[in-house]
Amino acid sequence: MSTAGKDNLPGNLSLEQEFKLQVVKDQVTGLSLEQAQEYVVEVMRQMMVKDNLVKHLLKSA
């Protein structure tokens, strides 16, 4: 789903982000089930760390 032409709303991906997402999609296509599960867990961990950093920055602002 392309977001080209739409304003950069928080819920939309930029063209660069869409490209990066396609690269990741291509990379994970050949993963085994175990590798895919490890990948999902690591992505979730990184998202949680990012959430914590954002919360910390908002509290400090």
C-alpha positions as CSV (number, residue, x, y, z in Angstrom):
1,M,0.0,0.0,0.0
2,S,1.6,3.2,-1.1
3,T,1.4,6.4,0.8
4,A,2.8,8.6,-2.0
5,G,1.1,11.9,-2.2
6,K,-0.2,11.8,1.3
7,D,1.0,14.2,4.0
8,N,3.4,12.7,6.4
9,L,0.8,11.7,9.0
10,P,2.2,9.8,12.0
11,G,0.4,6.6,10.9
12,N,1.8,6.6,7.4
13,L,5.2,5.4,6.2
14,S,7.4,7.6,4.2
15,L,8.6,6.4,0.8
16,E,12.0,5.6,2.4
17,Q,10.4,3.6,5.2
18,E,8.3,1.7,2.6
19,F,11.5,0.8,0.8
20,K,13.2,-0.3,4.0
21,L,10.2,-2.4,4.9
22,Q,10.3,-4.1,1.5
23,V,14.1,-4.8,2.0
24,V,13.3,-6.5,5.4
25,K,10.4,-8.4,3.9
26,D,12.8,-9.8,1.2
27,Q,15.4,-10.7,3.8
28,V,13.0,-12.6,6.1
29,T,11.4,-14.6,3.4
30,G,13.9,-17.4,3.5
31,L,14.2,-17.6,7.3
32,S,13.4,-20.9,9.1
33,L,10.6,-20.9,11.7
34,E,13.1,-20.6,14.6
35,Q,15.0,-17.8,12.9
36,A,11.7,-15.9,12.3
37,Q,10.6,-16.4,15.9
38,E,13.9,-15.0,17.1
39,Y,13.6,-12.1,14.7
40,V,10.1,-11.2,15.9
41,V,11.2,-11.4,19.6
42,E,14.2,-9.1,18.9
43,V,12.0,-6.6,17.0
44,M,9.6,-6.5,19.9
45,R,12.4,-6.0,22.4
46,Q,13.7,-3.1,20.3
47,M,10.3,-1.5,20.0
48,M,9.9,-1.7,23.8
49,V,13.3,-0.1,24.3
50,K,12.3,2.7,21.8
51,D,9.0,3.2,23.7
52,N,10.9,3.5,27.0
53,L,13.3,6.1,25.4
54,V,10.4,8.1,24.1
55,K,8.6,8.1,27.4
56,H,11.8,9.1,29.2
57,L,12.4,12.0,26.7
58,L,8.8,13.2,27.1
59,K,9.1,13.1,30.9
60,S,12.4,15.1,30.7
61,A,10.9,17.7,28.3
